Amino acid sequence: MKSIFDMTGTEKAAALLVILGAEIAAEIMKHLDEESIEKLSKEMIKMQSLPPEEKEELIGEFIIELKRNSKNLYGGKNRAKRLLSDTFGEEMAEELIKKIENRDAESAFKFIENIPDGDFINLIKDEPPQVIALIMKYIDPKKGGKLLKSLDTKVAKDVALRLAKLKGHSAEAAVAVARAIKKRYNEYKKQSSDGLMAGGIDSLLSIISHMSSEQEKKLLNNIDISIPEISRELAERIFTFENVANLTNIEMRILIDEINDDYLIAKALKGATDDIKFKFLRNMSQNRATEIINEMNLMGPVRLSEIEECRAKIVDIMRYLEENGVITLKRDGEIYVE
């Protein structure tokens, strides 16, 4: 346990409650608001033991009394639960403990938000289905969706089933899983052979933007072979749905024919900028354009995740056409003449 001099006020208060015992602590906590109780309970749960010297620092006026008992006083989950039960009853105590533990678990997985999707998928995809399901419970649904789509169909089905049935798991186990993933990711970053530090991807994108299309394609192919996780992140940032605005009208008609799904186009265009909507609609018949506009209006509000999924499918088709030399994905800021 940390030194008394390094403890926060909340930690000191929690330690003092442990020392005073359940009866006195319960009386004190009756006068506190729920937020304060949660903070104190959280620290009490984390507390493993209080050595005699720390007890002396906390309640100096009782030093003599404390020295008669050389045993450590223990905190932990059971003691916190007992105090809460004495104060609010067993049912509410259980609820508060569970709330605190879940909040700890959610906090433990927060770091995953900053891991690039490609790295995250590589990090998790080989884990057992029950572990993947547990991870997905605590992460952003969008990132979880990308992870699920990257898995083998059979594994993805197993993970989805386990996630749907997930209940009664240990929050402590979830925290342990989060810590293990974080440790592995930190090791991965240190051992990564790409040498790209923070901002390295942005620098590489800036360099690529000054290359010809042929040079860009050659570089990306080389990166895809040697550093696939970096290649995926670059592709996600280079090839976007907004690239359609820079296609020629001929290329746009080829893309629309290849998509061959008006409902997919209609959903992808929900919330799109006017220039992108115009790019699609001007390159199809008037009747077809009218039908797509009507389809968009009939949809009403659509989840952003569904729109992004439709746009991702169109981007995949664009990349396929570009890789086969049918269209050229042009960068913003460059001037082209038809």
PyMOL commands that set and color helices and strands:
alter all, ss='L'
color gray80, all
select helices_A, chain A and resi 4-6+9-20+22-29+34-46+52-58+60-67+76-88+90-108+110-114+117-124+129-138+141-150+153-165+171-191+200-208+213-226+228-238+241-246+249-259+262-268+274-281+286-299+304-323
alter helices_A, ss='H'
color red, helices_A
deselect
rebuild
show_as cartoon
